[in-house]
Amino acid sequence: MRDHIQGEDYELWDIVTDGPLATLKKNAKGVDVPKTRADCTAEGLKKWEKNIKAKKWLVAHEGTSQVKRSRGTLMYSQYENFAMKDGETNQEMYTRFTTLTNELKSLGRIIPEEKRVEKILTRVLPITWESKITSIQ
C-alpha cells in the first residue's frame, strides 16, 4: 500500500503515517481551532486537499479482511436493530436505511430486496401504519 500511495503522491504517505497537515488557526483566546474554507489561503486549501486524498486512500484500502468482517458484523447489528426515530419523517428514515444497506453491500453483505421491504413493513414503521401495512402485504 505504501508504494501505491507514494506512487500517487509521495507526500500522501507522510500524511498517512504522521497525521494530517495542520489546517488550524488561533481564535481570540489563543486556542487552535480548525480553519474554515474562507480562512484558507491557496496553500491551506492544498493542505486540505492532501488531507482528504490521504483519508480517501485509507478508507478505500482500510485494513484486513478481519477489520472488514468486524465492520460488517457491527453494521449488520445496526441493520437488525434498525428503528424509526421519534420525530423522523418517512423519507429521513428511508434515507438512513438505504445508506446502511448500501454500506453493508459495499462490505459484501447483500440483503435481498424482499428482506429489506419485509423489515420496513413489519418492524420499522410505527404501529399507526398497521392498516396500510396490511393492505400492502
Phi and psi in degrees as a GROMACS rama.xvg file:
@    title "Ramachandran Plot"
@    xaxis  label "Phi"
@    yaxis  label "Psi"
@TYPE xy
-55.6906  -49.7918  ARG-2
-61.7459  -38.9552  ASP-3
-64.6108  -45.329  HIS-4
-67.7958  -43.0822  ILE-5
-63.7783  -33.1495  GLN-6
-64.9992  -32.7376  GLY-7
-73.6463  -48.5493  GLU-8
-165.898  114.383  ASP-9
-57.3844  -37.1735  TYR-10
-68.119  -23.5065  GLU-11
-61.2807  -37.6775  LEU-12
-64.6351  -37.3475  TRP-13
-61.2712  -39.7528  ASP-14
-66.5633  -41.7071  ILE-15
-61.5106  -45.1359  VAL-16
-83.6004  -34.6313  THR-17
-102.045  -10.6857  ASP-18
102.894  168.382  GLY-19
-65.0476  153.654  PRO-20
-67.487  145.219  LEU-21
-65.3994  126.603  ALA-22
-131.936  53.5662  THR-23
-115.705  161.927  LEU-24
-139.677  162.302  LYS-25
-90.5315  131.503  LYS-26
-84.1735  -173.584  ASN-27
-60.5583  -26.8607  ALA-28
-90.1074  1.85598  LYS-29
82.7274  13.3958  GLY-30
-94.2784  138.04  VAL-31
-69.4632  127.968  ASP-32
-133.252  153.111  VAL-33
-62.1263  140.814  PRO-34
-74.3139  148.815  LYS-35
-90.1019  168.141  THR-36
-57.3959  -38.7394  ARG-37
-65.0455  -27.0786  ALA-38
-78.0751  -16.427  ASP-39
-84.2887  141.489  CYS-40
-85.0938  179.181  THR-41
-59.3295  -37.9924  ALA-42
-65.8012  -41.3876  GLU-43
-63.8823  -40.0073  GLY-44
-64.4271  -35.7454  LEU-45
-65.3635  -36.5475  LYS-46
-63.6622  -45.2256  LYS-47
-58.2324  -46.0049  TRP-48
-59.7946  -44.5488  GLU-49
-63.6693  -42.9127  LYS-50
-59.7196  -43.21  ASN-51
-67.0793  -41.2653  ILE-52
-61.1247  -42.6483  LYS-53
-63.6597  -42.2406  ALA-54
-63.188  -40.6047  LYS-55
-60.5218  -43.1497  LYS-56
-62.8029  -42.3408  TRP-57
-63.9333  -43.1521  LEU-58
-66.2292  -41.5093  VAL-59
-66.8349  -29.9652  ALA-60
-121.843  37.3651  HIS-61
-76.3488  107.353  GLU-62
65.4921  -171.142  GLY-63
-84.8838  175.399  THR-64
-64.8089  -28.6493  SER-65
-65.182  -41.494  GLN-66
-63.8063  -45.1434  VAL-67
-63.6146  -38.7303  LYS-68
-64.6251  -43.4054  ARG-69
-63.4056  -42.6725  SER-70
-63.79  -40.7854  ARG-71
-63.3755  -39.6712  GLY-72
-64.3656  -43.395  THR-73
-62.7294  -44.9434  LEU-74
-67.1832  -35.9986  MET-75
-66.3043  -35.627  TYR-76
-62.8832  -40.5542  SER-77
-62.966  -38.0496  GLN-78
-64.3044  -46.4032  TYR-79
-61.1827  -36.2473  GLU-80
-95.9758  10.5452  ASN-81
-60.3351  134.256  PHE-82
-147.85  155.566  ALA-83
-74.8031  134.003  MET-84
-82.6305  152.411  LYS-85
-59.2216  132.21  ASP-86
78.4074  1.9279  GLY-87
-84.6355  137.802  GLU-88
-78.5906  163.897  THR-89
-59.5057  -40.0258  ASN-90
-64.9044  -43.467  GLN-91
-62.8208  -43.3326  GLU-92
-62.2198  -45.1646  MET-93
-66.7636  -36.698  TYR-94
-62.8401  -45.2596  THR-95
-61.3825  -42.822  ARG-96
-64.2311  -44.5517  PHE-97
-64.2797  -41.9477  THR-98
-60.191  -44.6035  THR-99
-63.374  -46.3876  LEU-100
-69.1794  -31.3059  THR-101
-67.7873  -39.8042  ASN-102
-64.6094  -40.7499  GLU-103
-61.2412  -42.0628  LEU-104
-61.0395  -40.9249  LYS-105
-65.8457  -21.8663  SER-106
-94.4511  5.56907  LEU-107
89.2149  9.27123  GLY-108
-107.603  86.0578  ARG-109
-87.0379  127.827  ILE-110
-106.211  120.339  ILE-111
-58.2962  149.829  PRO-112
-56.4208  -41.6522  GLU-113
-63.5576  -32.9723  GLU-114
-69.8835  -38.9249  LYS-115
-65.624  -43.9237  ARG-116
-63.5134  -45.2065  VAL-117
-59.528  -42.4817  GLU-118
-60.4418  -48.0114  LYS-119
-64.1971  -43.9962  ILE-120
-68.9688  -38.9729  LEU-121
-98.4181  -21.908  THR-122
-131.578  -7.75772  ARG-123
-108.672  -46.601  VAL-124
-66.3887  146.364  LEU-125
-68.0375  161.868  PRO-126
-59.7069  -24.5515  ILE-127
-64.3763  -15.6305  THR-128
-91.4633  4.63241  TRP-129
-53.8663  -46.0353  GLU-130
-66.7978  -37.2935  SER-131
-68.0065  -40.2527  LYS-132
-62.58  -43.6618  ILE-133
-60.8677  -41.7151  THR-134
-63.5401  -43.0229  SER-135
-64.3139  -44.0233  ILE-136
